[in-house]
Amino acid sequence: MVTAARPRSPAVPPLARRVPAVRHLGPNWYACVMGTAVVGTAGAALPGHAPVPRAVCVAVWALSLVLLAALLAARSLHWLHHRDQVRAQLLDPAAAPFYGCLSMALLAVGGGALSLGRDWIGVPAAVALDTALFTAGTAVGLAAAVAVPYLMAARHRIEPGQASPVWLLPLVAPMVSAAVGPLLVPHLPPGQPRRTLLLACVAMFGLSLLATLMTLPVIFGRLLTGGPLPLVLTPSLFLVLGPLGQSTTAVGRFADVAPGVVPEPYADGFTVLAVLYGVPVTGFALMWLAFAVAHVVRARREGMGFSMTWWSFTFPVGTCVTGSEALARHTGLAVYDGLTVALYALLVAAWAVAAVHTARGLLSGTLLAGPRPAPGAPRPATARTT
């Protein structure tokens, strides 16, 4: 007697069965790497009268390197075994901007290799590591700065009330390249190579700055006319500090490496730019910090719980620490030394809170259990079909 064969269930890749949690592992997790790396690099930039042990900063940077390696491996599994989720994230206007975080994570760890990692792995290895991460991070950042806004315009269906500071993430990535790149300039041969890298960083500074200036009015206008952000998104207001602090850091580093790389009048001009640009931008950053804190306090009183958006409290504040340190170095004013220390204390506190809650969420399994819509949050993305 012939019996009908039972239909076979679709084969599930063995690795996907063993690590099902990676199905919901989004690019927003790179914010953990960024926030950890900046705690180390910003600590190394503190003024001498308020030192953090350098060994502690090196250890924190090493932790960020381990986190980066682990996330790259996990995200590779995600791309291999959950391609449906990859496509869904790219077509989701709430998730697609976080692809800028991959670039910034690579750049943050790479920059820390030269400022801190050299104590552990030596200067030649630190230069090689930073070169590799800077190259990859810059390529990813430039691609995200073009691709994500294109997807938002051509494929996503976005309503005016959905504007949020998350939109800045792919636009800030080239600014991180601009701030990290000058660290590699002294390690290049004199002449054309050094000058080319420095001016390429200046070009990325302009790219990111102008794109940010076009986007910020949309975000601020949405806040003024549409009311506060949904509770889960309120911490993202701190993301606005990212381009402000990072651009101030960048112009300070341009001034540091410009002598001997570009002709003298331009080298002096970079020093002037570091002060004339950095001082007013830092003033606006402090205003926005107070504005964002007020919104977070309000949201917390209304029941805002922990989510991965809390990592927005870390890297953007860290860029303000390095920007304030650059101003202290170029103005010689003690007030910027004090501001640097105060902002670093805020950074460490924010990192500790975000890290503890993230560890608890991982141990309980709630953070990788899949997205749960929050009341009042923007609806899930839909792609345009025309």
C-alpha positions as CSV (number, residue, x, y, z in Angstrom):
1,M,0.0,0.0,0.0
2,V,1.3,3.4,-0.9
3,T,0.9,6.1,1.6
4,A,1.1,9.8,1.0
5,A,4.3,11.4,2.1
6,R,4.0,13.8,5.0
7,P,4.8,17.4,4.0
8,R,8.1,18.5,5.4
9,S,8.2,21.6,7.5
10,P,10.6,24.3,6.2
11,A,14.1,23.7,7.4
12,V,15.3,26.1,10.0
13,P,19.0,26.9,9.9
14,P,20.8,25.3,12.9
15,L,22.3,28.6,14.0
16,A,19.0,30.3,13.9
17,R,17.5,27.6,16.1
18,R,20.4,28.0,18.6
19,V,20.3,31.8,18.7
20,P,16.6,32.8,18.0
21,A,17.1,36.0,20.0
22,V,19.0,37.6,17.1
23,R,15.8,37.8,15.1
24,H,14.9,41.1,16.9
25,L,18.4,42.4,17.3
26,G,18.2,45.8,15.7
27,P,21.0,48.3,14.7
28,N,20.0,50.5,17.7
29,W,22.0,48.1,19.9
30,Y,25.2,49.7,18.6
31,A,24.3,52.7,20.8
32,C,25.6,50.5,23.7
33,V,29.0,50.4,22.1
34,M,29.0,54.2,21.3
35,G,28.0,55.1,24.9
36,T,30.6,52.8,26.4
37,A,33.5,53.9,24.2
38,V,32.8,57.6,24.8
39,V,33.0,57.1,28.6
40,G,36.6,56.0,28.1
41,T,37.7,58.5,25.6
42,A,36.0,61.5,27.3
43,G,37.6,60.4,30.6
44,A,41.0,60.6,29.0
45,A,40.3,64.2,28.0
46,L,39.5,65.5,31.4
47,P,41.7,68.3,32.8
48,G,44.6,67.4,35.0
49,H,43.2,68.6,38.2
50,A,40.3,66.1,38.0
51,P,41.8,63.0,36.6
52,V,40.1,59.6,36.2
53,P,42.7,56.8,36.4
54,R,43.9,56.2,32.9
55,A,43.8,52.4,33.5
56,V,40.1,52.7,34.1
57,C,39.6,54.6,30.9
58,V,41.6,51.9,29.0
59,A,39.5,49.2,30.6
60,V,36.2,50.9,29.6
61,W,37.5,51.2,26.0
62,A,38.5,47.5,26.0
63,L,34.9,46.7,27.1
64,S,33.6,48.7,24.2
65,L,35.8,46.8,21.8
66,V,34.5,43.5,23.2
67,L,30.9,44.7,22.9
68,L,31.5,45.8,19.3
69,A,32.9,42.4,18.3
70,A,30.0,40.6,20.0
71,L,27.4,42.8,18.3
72,L,29.1,42.5,14.9
73,A,28.9,38.7,15.2
74,A,25.3,38.8,16.4
75,R,24.2,41.1,13.7
76,S,26.0,39.0,11.1
77,L,23.8,36.0,12.2
78,H,20.8,38.3,12.0
79,W,21.6,39.2,8.4
80,L,22.2,35.6,7.5
81,H,19.2,34.0,9.1
82,H,16.6,36.7,9.4
83,R,16.7,38.6,6.2
84,D,13.0,39.3,6.4
85,Q,13.7,41.4,9.6
86,V,16.5,43.2,7.8
87,R,14.2,44.3,5.1
88,A,11.5,45.2,7.6
89,Q,14.0,47.4,9.5
90,L,15.1,49.2,6.4
91,L,11.5,49.9,5.4
92,D,10.6,51.1,8.9
93,P,11.2,54.9,9.4
94,A,11.5,54.3,13.1
95,A,14.3,51.7,12.7
96,A,16.2,52.7,9.5
97,P,17.9,55.8,11.0
98,F,19.7,53.6,13.5
99,Y,21.9,52.2,10.8
100,G,24.0,55.3,11.4
101,C,24.8,53.8,14.8
102,L,26.9,51.1,13.2
103,S,29.1,53.7,11.7
104,M,29.4,55.7,14.9
105,A,30.2,52.5,16.9
106,L,33.0,51.6,14.6
107,L,34.4,55.2,14.7
108,A,34.1,55.6,18.4
109,V,36.0,52.4,19.2
110,G,38.6,53.2,16.5
111,G,39.2,56.7,17.9
112,G,39.6,55.2,21.3
113,A,42.3,52.8,20.0
114,L,44.6,55.7,19.3
115,S,43.8,57.7,22.5
116,L,43.6,54.8,24.9
117,G,44.1,51.4,23.2
118,R,47.7,52.1,22.4
119,D,48.5,51.6,26.1
120,W,47.3,48.1,25.8
121,I,48.1,46.9,22.3
122,G,50.9,49.3,21.3
123,V,51.0,52.2,18.9
124,P,51.4,50.3,15.6
125,A,48.5,48.0,16.4
126,A,46.4,50.9,17.6
127,V,47.1,52.8,14.3
128,A,46.2,49.7,12.3
129,L,43.0,49.1,14.2
130,D,41.9,52.7,14.0
131,T,42.7,52.8,10.3
132,A,40.5,49.8,9.6
133,L,37.6,50.9,11.8
134,F,37.8,54.5,10.6
135,T,37.7,53.4,6.9
136,A,34.8,51.0,7.5
137,G,32.9,53.4,9.7
138,T,33.3,56.3,7.3
139,A,32.1,54.2,4.4
140,V,29.1,53.0,6.3
141,G,28.4,56.5,7.6
142,L,28.5,58.2,4.2
143,A,26.3,55.4,2.7
144,A,23.8,55.8,5.6
145,A,23.7,59.6,5.2
146,V,22.5,59.2,1.7
147,A,20.6,55.9,1.7
148,V,18.4,56.5,4.8
149,P,17.1,59.9,3.8
150,Y,16.5,58.5,0.3
151,L,14.4,55.6,1.8
152,M,12.5,58.1,4.0
153,A,11.6,60.2,0.9
154,A,11.0,57.4,-1.6
155,R,9.8,54.3,0.3
156,H,8.6,55.3,3.8
157,R,5.2,56.7,4.6
158,I,5.9,59.4,7.1
159,E,3.4,61.8,8.7
160,P,4.4,65.3,10.0
161,G,3.8,64.2,13.6
162,Q,6.4,61.4,13.3
163,A,9.4,63.8,13.1
164,S,11.9,63.0,15.9
165,P,15.6,63.5,16.8
166,V,16.2,59.9,15.7
167,W,16.3,61.3,12.1
168,L,19.6,62.9,13.0
169,L,21.5,59.6,13.5
170,P,22.6,58.9,9.9
171,L,23.4,62.6,9.4
172,V,25.7,62.8,12.4
173,A,27.8,59.8,11.4
174,P,30.0,61.8,9.0
175,M,30.6,64.3,11.8
176,V,32.0,61.6,14.0
177,S,34.4,60.7,11.1
178,A,35.3,64.4,11.0
179,A,36.1,64.4,14.7
180,V,38.0,61.1,14.7
181,G,39.9,61.4,11.5
182,P,42.4,64.1,12.6
183,L,43.8,61.6,15.1
184,L,45.2,59.7,12.2
185,V,46.7,62.7,10.4
186,P,50.1,62.6,12.3
187,H,50.5,58.9,11.4
188,L,50.4,59.6,7.7
189,P,53.4,60.6,5.5
190,P,53.9,64.4,5.5
191,G,52.5,66.4,2.6
192,Q,49.6,65.4,0.4
193,P,48.4,62.4,2.5
194,R,48.0,64.4,5.7
195,R,46.5,67.4,3.9
196,T,44.0,65.2,2.0
197,L,42.8,63.5,5.1
198,L,42.4,66.7,7.1
199,L,40.5,68.4,4.3
200,A,38.3,65.3,3.8
201,C,37.4,65.6,7.5
202,V,36.5,69.2,6.9
203,A,34.3,68.2,4.0
204,M,32.5,65.6,6.2
205,F,32.1,68.3,8.8
206,G,30.3,70.5,6.3
207,L,28.2,67.7,5.0
208,S,26.9,66.7,8.4
209,L,26.5,70.3,9.7
210,L,24.4,71.5,6.7
211,A,22.3,68.3,6.8
212,T,21.7,68.8,10.5
213,L,20.8,72.4,10.1
214,M,18.1,71.5,7.5
215,T,16.7,68.8,9.8
216,L,16.7,70.5,13.2
217,P,14.0,73.0,12.3
218,V,11.6,70.2,11.4
219,I,12.2,68.4,14.7
220,F,11.9,71.6,16.8
221,G,8.8,72.7,14.8
222,R,7.2,69.3,15.5
223,L,7.8,69.7,19.3
224,L,6.3,73.2,19.3
225,T,3.2,72.4,17.3
226,G,2.7,68.7,18.0
227,G,3.4,68.6,21.7
228,P,5.9,66.4,23.6
229,L,7.2,63.2,22.1
230,P,5.8,59.9,23.1
231,L,7.2,58.7,26.4
232,V,9.4,56.0,24.9
233,L,11.0,58.5,22.5
234,T,11.6,61.3,25.0
235,P,15.2,60.4,25.7
236,S,16.0,60.8,22.0
237,L,15.9,64.6,22.6
238,F,19.4,64.1,23.8
239,L,20.5,63.1,20.3
240,V,20.4,66.7,19.3
241,L,23.5,67.2,21.5
242,G,25.4,64.8,19.2
243,P,26.0,67.1,16.2
244,L,26.6,70.1,18.5
245,G,29.2,68.5,20.7
246,Q,30.8,66.5,18.0
247,S,31.2,69.5,15.6
248,T,32.8,71.5,18.5
249,T,35.2,68.5,19.0
250,A,35.9,68.3,15.3
251,V,36.9,72.0,14.9
252,G,39.1,71.8,18.0
253,R,41.0,68.8,16.5
254,F,41.3,70.5,13.1
255,A,43.1,73.3,14.9
256,D,45.3,70.8,16.8
257,V,46.7,69.1,13.6
258,A,46.5,71.9,11.1
259,P,50.0,73.5,11.8
260,G,52.4,72.0,9.4
261,V,49.7,70.3,7.4
262,V,48.1,73.3,5.7
263,P,49.7,76.6,4.9
264,E,50.1,79.0,7.8
265,P,47.1,81.4,7.2
266,Y,44.7,78.4,7.0
267,A,46.3,76.8,10.1
268,D,45.6,80.1,12.1
269,G,42.1,80.2,10.6
270,F,41.4,76.7,12.1
271,T,42.4,78.0,15.5
272,V,40.1,81.0,15.2
273,L,37.3,78.7,14.0
274,A,37.7,76.4,17.0
275,V,36.8,79.3,19.3
276,L,34.4,81.4,17.2
277,Y,32.4,78.3,16.2
278,G,32.7,76.3,19.4
279,V,31.7,78.9,22.0
280,P,28.2,79.7,20.5
281,V,27.5,76.1,19.6
282,T,28.3,75.0,23.1
283,G,26.0,77.7,24.5
284,F,23.1,76.3,22.3
285,A,24.0,72.8,23.5
286,L,23.7,73.8,27.1
287,M,20.3,75.3,26.4
288,W,19.1,72.2,24.6
289,L,20.5,70.0,27.5
290,A,18.2,71.9,29.9
291,F,15.3,71.7,27.5
292,A,15.8,67.9,27.1
293,V,16.2,67.3,30.8
294,A,12.9,69.1,31.5
295,H,11.1,66.9,29.0
296,V,12.7,63.7,30.5
297,V,11.7,64.7,34.0
298,R,8.1,65.3,32.8
299,A,8.1,62.0,30.9
300,R,9.4,60.1,33.9
301,R,6.7,61.6,36.1
302,E,4.1,60.3,33.6
303,G,5.5,56.8,33.8
304,M,8.3,56.6,31.2
305,G,10.0,53.2,31.7
306,F,13.3,51.9,30.5
307,S,13.9,51.2,26.8
308,M,17.0,51.2,24.6
309,T,16.4,54.9,23.9
310,W,18.0,55.6,27.3
311,W,21.3,55.1,25.6
312,S,20.6,58.5,24.0
313,F,21.8,59.9,27.4
314,T,25.4,58.7,26.8
315,F,27.1,59.3,23.5
316,P,25.6,62.8,22.8
317,V,26.6,64.0,26.3
318,G,30.1,62.5,25.8
319,T,30.6,64.5,22.6
320,C,29.8,67.6,24.7
321,V,32.5,66.6,27.2
322,T,35.1,66.4,24.4
323,G,33.8,69.6,22.8
324,S,34.1,71.4,26.1
325,E,37.6,70.0,26.6
326,A,38.6,71.3,23.2
327,L,37.3,74.8,24.1
328,A,39.2,74.7,27.4
329,R,42.4,73.8,25.5
330,H,42.0,76.6,22.9
331,T,40.7,79.3,25.2
332,G,42.6,78.6,28.4
333,L,39.5,79.4,30.4
334,A,39.0,77.5,33.7
335,V,35.2,77.7,33.3
336,Y,35.4,75.2,30.4
337,D,37.5,72.8,32.6
338,G,34.7,73.0,35.2
339,L,32.1,72.4,32.5
340,T,34.0,69.4,31.2
341,V,34.1,67.8,34.6
342,A,30.4,68.5,35.3
343,L,29.3,67.0,32.0
344,Y,31.5,64.0,32.5
345,A,29.9,63.3,35.8
346,L,26.5,63.4,34.1
347,L,27.8,61.1,31.4
348,V,29.1,58.5,33.9
349,A,25.8,58.6,35.8
350,A,23.8,58.2,32.6
351,W,26.0,55.3,31.4
352,A,25.7,53.5,34.7
353,V,21.9,53.7,34.7
354,A,21.5,52.6,31.1
355,A,24.1,49.8,31.5
356,V,22.4,48.4,34.6
357,H,18.9,48.4,33.1
358,T,20.2,46.9,29.9
359,A,21.9,44.1,31.8
360,R,18.7,43.4,33.7
361,G,16.7,43.3,30.5
362,L,19.1,40.9,28.9
363,L,19.1,38.6,31.9
364,S,15.3,38.6,32.0
365,G,15.0,38.2,28.2
366,T,12.7,41.2,27.8
367,L,15.0,43.3,25.6
368,L,15.3,40.7,22.8
369,A,11.7,39.4,23.0
370,G,10.6,41.4,20.0
371,P,9.1,44.8,19.6
372,R,6.0,45.8,21.6
373,P,4.1,48.9,20.5
374,A,4.1,51.6,23.1
375,P,1.0,53.8,23.7
376,G,1.3,57.0,21.6
377,A,4.4,55.8,19.8
378,P,4.5,56.3,16.0
379,R,2.8,53.5,14.2
380,P,4.9,50.8,12.5
381,A,6.4,51.8,9.3
382,T,4.8,51.2,6.0
383,A,6.5,51.4,2.6
384,R,5.2,53.3,-0.3
385,T,4.0,51.1,-3.1
386,T,4.1,53.7,-5.8
